Amino acid sequence: MPRQRSSAQSATSPFTEAIEKIKAATRGREATMYGPIRDLFADILGYPRPSVDIDTTGEGGRPDVTVRAPSGLEKGGKPFLIDWVVVEAKDEHGAFAAPLERERIFTLKSKYVTLNTAWFVMVEPTVIVARPVQRGLQLVGWGAFNADIVFPLDGSETETGFLDAFQPLLAQYAGVPERLARFRKGDNSTIATDKLSLPPNATVRDAALLAINRRNFYAAVAETTSLLQSACKAVLDAQAPAIERFRERRKGFEDAFHGWTFKWNPLIIRGQPRHLDESREHVKAVAAFRRAIHADPIPARLALVSLPEFAQRTGSLPKYLSDRFATEAANLILARIMVVRFLEDHGFFGAHKYVCNGGVEAFQQMRSYFDVGYTRLLEDAFRSASRLYAAAFEETELDWVIRVDDANLSSVIEWSMYVFSRFDFATVKGDTLTGIYDRFLDRRKRKEFGEFYTPPAVAKYIVERLGLSSESKVFDPSCGSGTFLLEAYDAMIGRDLRRGAADWNDVQEALRNINGNDLNPFSAILAQIQMLWQLLEFRAEIGSAGFPEIRVAEGDALKRVGLDTPLSLYTELEADQYDAVIGNPPYIRPERLKAELDYNSRQYFESGNGAFEGVSANQNSYALFLYKALDAWCKNAGTPEAGRVGFIVPLSLFDSDATADLRRLFAPGARFRIEEIVDLEMIYNHVFDAWTYPMIVIARSCPADPEDVVAIRLADPSCIVADDSATATAINFDKMPSFEARYADIFSPDGRILTRLTNQRAPLIRKLQSQKMVKDVILRFWVKTGEKNRIEKWTTTKPAGIDAHEWAEKSMLRYGLEERSSQPAPDGTPPLDVFKGENVVSGSVIGEPAYRGVGPSTFDNEAIWRYRGVPGDADKPNILGTHAFAVPRITQTVNAAPFNPQTTGFLNTVGVFVPAESVATFPFDLLFLSSVYTFYHAIAVRMGIVRAQSSTIYPSVVGEMPWTDELRVRETEIEGTRVRIYDACNAYLQTAKTLAEGLEALGLKELKQVIKSRPETRLQFSNSFDDPDFIVAVNPLGPDPVKDGFRVSIDGTLTNFVETSHEEIAIGLVKALQIKIDDEVGRGDILRVRVPADSAEAKRWDDTLARFNLAALSQEFTASLHALDSIVADCFGLTEGELRAIWEDLGTDPFLSKIKPLYPGSERRLWGLLSGLDQSNRYV
């Protein structure tokens, strides 16, 4: 019962004090309301004060006040509390008085409503409103709550009236246990109440509730998955000792009787006894083994059947086996619960219910008598459902768990059924389940399994580019939850259905042509569910004829099917051929594969076809999928009518050494032809939740002619569009620039595929590729090895004579020193000061060395420093000289700094090279600053992509850069640009340093300090910043007015932004970000930015900027570089028009404009420039 108080209130009563403080709030003082709101919930409604949390940070992303209540579950051994009530406060009088305004605020703030939130409370100085957000909320004597509870603050309020109005919100009724008890007793008020699609004539509130319901549906999937996975793992761990005993018993039996033959049903145990006495013992051992199995069947089946079968199917190594086994068992339970709910809500069981009432109510009566757990109910439900749709309920090795009677697992299953009972599965549309697989696997496990959810826009684009028709035969060999299959269905029959141009017979024909497979049974079931959802408009036909076959199988698509492979749907699909093979194959590096392919499968990949070799089986799984798709699954291979493949793959397909053998098969005249490449690198974080740079490749299983045309599309942030609430993103492929390239041109001389080459860029690249390369002017030398392949001699003169074949030619271009586990130390040779890659910028080595006075022999690899020679040993002369260059390993383009290798060393985060004697004094550091080299590297040589346009500058990359002997002829002219370039850079950086000091002297607060100091001000980040690892390159836009304040785009896109309720703060943030263009920032970096937060501070900021003319200095710096470019371009025979084309491309292309050299003194050094860089003795 509610607490009772006298209607005569003391002037100092907690209720009166709280209400008066709320009523006294003025504009700009919203935060003063939070404490009184907490007092009302704690002191009046009875919640423990620690359970009422207020937002004290002002950083946004959470409700003003959150009231937590029991869930009935434990997490980490402690009661797990849920967000039962969320409160939105406004200091504006009358803000919630009007129903329409309440709808607007509810729509805007509904993102704070979580899976188990029951009430959304709105508080302002004239009214308190409580809105039920869960259907079926009820209280004995009250009935159900569906309307707002409105409590005016007009001077007539009393504590008794408050308690009467908000009795449903009392702490004694809060939380899940009370609702769960009603669920067990057969209460139907919460069954199928949360709709997952909009009804006809939907209201604004319906739309807001739909957003909440969908978000809660995904939260339910994530929460129940986590709980089930934990419970299944605990059950498996508890069985571990018994499982190990059965494993040891099997091994002992096999050793004693020279073999092991086993079958579970009917139970067969057999060895190979060799004589009569062994046969007698064999009979006894079999009988004892059978008794042990009958006595403890669950661990016996796990040890002897389920775990071995699972390990064989997935290739899981022992250390991963139990975790993955439990995870997939849990996921399968939940997927099947969803299938049963689907069948229940669509009436396929008639009036019967299984996993919601009254199935649970009936089961409770049986449970109390027979003392069984909820796994028994699941077993019965699954058996009944299998009569309607057997494919989702066929027994697998993962079904062990439903035979276990474990109290914790039973509770979690009950919780899962309770949670999903509230959602109306009759209102689930196809797009509701899109991406749901991400909810079942956390980010760590998705990375481990190499599985990433494909955005529907990507799958839709690939399907459209393949031009599927209703007669096309399609296969997705790694279909996951079915995203590509859904898009294929839509293209082949769905659109015709919507236009009234197809019927049930057409649908059945299309379904026979849509085929999928996945290694994971759980994924396969999800895909089947998604396909079933498309058929609901044919309920009558399904009712009379049953569900049609959904051709989605479970199997390892990389394993070769043999004559002894048991027949199944997978063996049928694997042996067939198709018009189109589509999908997003798993990205698993060979060292992370859980087990090697079997011998026959390896032979298949590596044996090749006719005149063409195969590919190594020891490479990333996506490459094997692509090869098999083109080699085995595409119909009419080798002809112009051959089948086509549309995959989304990593960029490494095009530039990695590991995939070189596969790329050779795409070369002109070889086996396969690329028809289109879509480069998604610049929007990678909108495609996958991982540091993976995706590409779309459309290919055909037939040879390519050198004159064929490849379509090239280049994505950039302008292709990303947001919905009205800017909480979801999509990719607009129509906004991507589209180009064409001649087929032969997209292949580099070393066999890589250039994804950013266009017909406009190709002539420039060809002209530069026709020249020599930098590797042609690197010092060459020869070495001779002795025992254990140790180098015994070296020389810079090419050996001749009878033993010339014993010498190997080498290049003085390689990585630096490789550290040992022990500390480097002196070794008796001339000491080195050793630096890291971060110490290198163009033209100089900066900062302190990592090691001082150490010897190269104390490192694992002496690199080039071995060749400083051994004094007095003519076979080991000093061939290094004093002129060498260091190239940092991870940068956006090639940069070089001169150094003396006799005294200076570098770790292997740096590449090093020694020029040939003919170019020993040539200024390679200046050469690599040229726009010609920046352009060439970005288009033709860039590989080993890291992130934010950075890539790995392998020694081979340096060697592949272009060279012409004309550069050597004009060395003096090139060197003559140094002073101007360095002076211009120095002037710019020194001015920027002074400017930064001037801005720092303003004493401005960090953004988060500004927000904390102004309680009335709010700050809200876009959802993209919820990922703690998320970063973007700064390119601010705004501020733009939005519903609840002002929005600042951090990177110029619609999806990565910050909103604040204060316009001057938004303006100040833009100003602060404008001096950080291209810096990489995350949420924390933005909060630490110092901002001018009012008009006075903004004026001081602008006045400080006005004292400096950075624009003019920047122009002079650009002009100095252009002078260098003109010389370099002329050396290569580029025309003035071609050079201007390079400048324009580097300045306007969204990708190329981000590629910058490490200009002297920039990037790796905060401010300033080392002196003496223009001196003639800079090398010594």
Residue, then its C-alpha position, 0 to 999 in steps of 0.5 A: m500500500p502507498r505511504q499515507r501522510s496528512s494533507a496538512q503539510s509542514a512548511t519544512s516537510p521533504f515534499t514541500e521543500a522539493i516541490e518549492k525548489i522545482k517551482a522556483a527554478t528559473r531559466g538557465r538553472e535547470a540543474t538546480m531541479y535535479g536534487p529536488i527530483r531525487d528527493l521526491f523519488a527517495d523520500i516520498l516514493g520510497y526508492p533507496r537514495p543510492s538508486v536515484d542517480i542524477d547527471t552531474t557532468g552535463e556532458g549529455g548522453r544520459p538522462d537528467v535523473t535515472v531511478r533504478a529498480p531490481s531486475g530479479l537477476e544477479k550480475g557479478g554476484k550482485p543484484f542487477l539493477i535496471d533503469w526503471v524510471v528516466v526523468e527529463a527536466k526543463d527549467e522553462h515554465g510550461a514546457f510540458a503543459a501542452p500535449l504536443e510539446r510533451e510528444r516532441i520532447f518524448t520523441l527527442k529524448s526517447k533514446y534514454v528509454t531502455l529495455n526495462t524502463a517503465w516510466f518516462v517522467m517530465v518535470e518543469p516548474t508548473v507540472i510533473v508528467a509520468r508517461p508509461v512506456q511499457r504496455g501492460l503496466q498495471l496495478v491492482g485496483w488501478g488496471a492498466f496504464n496507457a495515458d500520461i499521469v499529469f500532476p500540476l504544480d499550481g499551489s494546490e499540490t499536496e503530498t497525499g495528492f502526489l502519492d495518489a497520482f503517482q502510486p503506480l511509481l511507488a518503489q514497492y511496485a518497481g522492477v521486474p520481479e512483480r511483472l515476472a510473477r504475473f507472467r508465470k501466473g498467466d497474465n496476458s497483459t504484457i504479451a505481444t504489446d510492443k509493436l515493431s512496425l507502424p500501424p496505419n494512421a500512426t500518430v507522433r507517439d506511435a512513431a516515438l514508441l516504435a523507435i523505443n520498441r525497436r531499440n529495446f528489441y535489439a537491447a533484448v537480443a543483446e542482453t539475453t544473448s549475454l546472459l544465455q552465453s554466460a549461463c551455457k558456459a557455466v554449465l559447460d564448465a561444471q561438466a568439464p571434469a566429467i567430460e575429461r574423464f570420458r575423454e581419458r576413458r576413450k583414450g584408454f579404451e582405444d590404446a587397449f584395444h587398438g582402435w575406436t569405433f563409436k556411434w551414439n544412436p544406436l549406441i555402438i562401442r567397438g575396438q579391434p581386439r587382436h586375440l581371444d583374451e583381448s576379445r574377452e576383455h573387450v566385451k567387459a570394457v564395452a559393457a562398463f563403458r555403456r554403463a558409464i554412459h547411461a549413468d552420466p549421458i550428458p558429459a558422455r555425449l559432450a565428450l564423445v560426440s558433440l565437442p568433437e563434431f563441433a571442433q571438426r566443423t569449426g576447426s576450433l583449437p582446444k583453448y577456444l573450443s568450450d567458449r565458442f561451443a557455449t556461445e553458439a549453443a546459447n545463440l541457437i537457443l535464442a534464435r529458436i525462441m524467436v522462431v517459436r515466437f514468430l510462429e505463435d504470434h502469426g497463429f501457426f500454433g492456433a490458440h496454443k502458446y509455448v514460450c509465452n502465456g499460456g504455455v508458461e502458465a501450464f508449464q509452471q503447474m507441471r514444473s511444480y510437480f515434476d521439479v524440472g527446469y525451463t529447458r524441458l519447456l524449450e524441448d517441447a516447444f522446439r519439437s512442436a515447432s519442428r512439425l511446422y518448420a523442421a529446418a530450424f529445429e534439426e538436431t545438432e551438436l549444440d542441442w546438448v544444453i536443452r537436456v541439462d537441468d541447471a537452475n541458473l540456466s533455467s532462470v535465464i531461459e525464463w527471463s529470455m522468454y519473458v523479455f521476448s513475450r512483450f514484442d509482437f512478432a506479427t509486426v516484425k518486418g524484414d528490416t527489423l532483423t537486419g544486422i541482428y547478428d551483431r547483437f548476438l556477437d560482441r565486437r571481440k568475438r566478431k573479430e575473432f570469428g572474422e565476421f562483420y555485419t554488412p550494411p543493407a545498402v552495400a548488399k543492395y548495391i552489389v545485387e543491383r550491379l549484378g543485374l539479377s532477374s527472377e530466373s537468376k540462380v544465386f548463392d551466398p556461401s557465407c550468408g550470416s544472417g541473410t542480408f544478401l539473400l534478402e536483397a536478392y529476394d527483393a530484386m528477383i521477386g519482391r519488387d514485382l510483388r509490390r507492383g502486383a506483377a507476381d504471385w505465390n508460384d513466382v515466389q516459390e520459383a524464386l526461392r528455389n533459385i536463392n541459396g545460402n550457406d553458413l558455417n554457423p548453424f545459428s547464422a543459418i537459422l537467422a537467415q532462414i527466419q529473415m527469409l520466412w518473414q518475407l512470405l507472411e502475405f501468403r499466410a493462406e498458401i502456407g497454411s494449406a501447403g506448409f512453408p516452402e523450403i528455404r535453401v540455407a544450409e550449414g557447412d564449411a564452404l571452403k572444404r571440398v565435398g568428396l564422394d564419401t561426404p554425407l549427402s545434405l543440402y550443403t553438398e547439393l549447394e556446394a556442387d551446383q553452379y550459379d549465375a551470381v555468387i554474392g556475399n561478405p566472406p569472413y576475413i580470417r588471417p591464416e594464423r588465426l584459422k583454428a585448423e588447417l584445411d583437410y588434404n583434399s581441400r588444400q589440393y583443390f586450391e593449390s592444384g590449379n586449373g589447366a595452364f593456370e596455377g592455383v592459390s596458396a591455401n595458407q591465406n586469408s579466408y576471404a581470398l579462398f572464398l573469392y577463388k572458389a566462387l570464380d573457379a567452382w561456383c560460377k556457371n559457364a566459366g571461361t566464356p563471356e556468359a560466365g557467372r559473376v561474383g559480387f563480394i565485399v572484401p578487404l583492401s588487402l586483396f589488391d595490395s598484399d603480398a599474400t594475395a599476389d597469386l590470386r591477383r595473377l589470375f585477374a591479370p589480362g589474359a588470365r582466368f578471371r576479369i574484374e568488372e568494377i571496384v568500389d573503394l570504400e576506404m574513406i568511409y570504412n567506419h560506416v561500413f564495418d565496426a572494425w579497423t578493416y578497409p572494405m572494397i566492393v569487387i564485381a568479377r566474372s569467371c572469364p579472361a580479361d582483355p587489356e583493353d577492357v574497361v573497369a568501372i571505378r567508384l570512389a567513396d568519400p564522406s559526402c556519400i554518407v546520409a543520416d536519417d531525420s534523427a541522425t542516429a542511423t547512417a546509410i550509404n548513397f552510392d549514387k553520390m560516389p564519383s564514377f570513373e573508368a579505367r583501361y583494364a591493363d592500366i589498373f595493374s602495377p608493374d609488380g602486380r598490385i591492383l590500383t583501386r584509385l586509378t582513373n582514365q584521367r590519372a592513368p596517362l600520368i601514372r604510365k608516364l612515371q612508370s615508364q621511367k627508372m625506379v629509385k631502387d635502380v640508384i640504391l647502392r648494390f653489393w654482393v655477399k658470400t655466405g659460409e656455414k649456417n648461412r652466415i655472411e663471411k664476405w662482402t664487396t661493392t664490386k660485382p664478383a667474377g671468376i669461377d666462384a661468382h655464382e657463390w655470391a648473392e647480390k643485395s641492395m642497401l635498402r631495408y628496415g632498421l635494427e630489430e630489438r632483442s628482449s635484452q637492452p642494447a649495449p656497446d659492442g666494441t664497434p663505433p657507438l651508434d645513437v639509435f632513433k625511432g620512426e617518430n624522430v623522423v620528419s622530412g629533412s631531419v632527425i628530431g628529438e632524443p634517441a631511444y638508445r645512446g652509444v650502443g653497438p649494432s650486434t646487440f640487436d637481433n638484426e644488424a641491418i645495414w650497420r653490419y657493413r660498417g666493416v671490420p677494421g683490418d679485415a679486407d673481406k669485410p670493408n666499410i661500404l656504408g659511407t656517410h650519406a644515407f636516408a631514413v624513411p619513417r615506416i607509418t606515414q601518409t606518403v614517403n618522407a626522408a631524412p639524411f643521416n650519417p650511418q657511421t654514427t646514427g642508427f634507427l630501429n625497424t620502425v624506419g626504412v633506411f637506404v644508402p644511395a649509389e655512389s653516383v647519387a651519393t649527395f642527391p637530396f632525396d629528402l627534397l625529392f620526396l616532398s614534391s607533389v609529383y611523388t605524393f601523387y604517384h605514391a597515393i595512386a600507384v605505390r601505396m599499400g599496407i593501409v593503417r588508418a586515416q590515410s596513413s600506410t606502411i612505407y615498406p622498403s619496397v615502396v621506396g624502391e618502386m618510386p620513380w627515378t630519372d637520371e635527369l634528376r641527377v643532372r639538375e641536382t643543384e637546382i633541386e638543392g637550390t629550393r631547400v632554403r626557400i622551402y625551409d624558410a617558408c615552412n619555418a615562417y609558417l610554423q613559427t607564426a603558428k607557434t606564436l599564434a598558439e601561444g597567444l591563444e593559450a594566453l587567453g586562459l580559456k577553459e576546456l569544453k568540458q569545464v565550460i559545460k560543467s560550470r554552466p549547469e543549464t547547458r547541455l552537450q550531446f555527442s552523436n552515437s558514433f562517439d559512443d565507441p571509445d576508439f572512434i576518431v575522425a579527422v577534423n573538418p568542422l562545419g556549423p553551427d546549425p540550429v536543431k530542435d534542442g540547440f545547435r549542432v557542430s559537425i566535427d568532420g563535415t559529415l552529417t553523422n559525426f557531430v556535437e550538439t549543445s544548447h548554447e549557441e555561443i559555445a557552439i560557435g566557439l567550438v567551431k573556432a577552436l576546431q578550425i585551427k585543428i584541421d585534419d587532426e584526428v580526434g575522439r570524444g575525449d579530445i573534443l572535450r579537452v579543446r579550449v573554446p571561446a565560450d561567450s562573445a567577449e572570449a570570441k572577440r579576444w580569439d578573433d583579435t588574436l587570429a587577426r594579428f597573424n597572416l597565416a594565409a599569406l604564409s601558407q601561400e608562400f609555402t605552397a609557392s616554394l613547393h611548386a617551384l620544386d615541383s616544376i623542376v621535378a615534373d620537367c625532369f620526368g617530361l611532364t607538361e605544365g598542364e599535367l603538373r597542374a592536373i596533379w596540383e588540382d587533384l591533390g587539392t580537390d580530391p577528397f582522398l588525395s587532399k588528406i595525403k600530406p608529407l611530413y613537412p620539415g618541423s611539422e607533425r612529429r614535432l609540435w612547433g619549431l624547426l631545427s636550424g642548419l637544415d640548409q647547410s652544405n654539411r647537413y649530412v655529416 
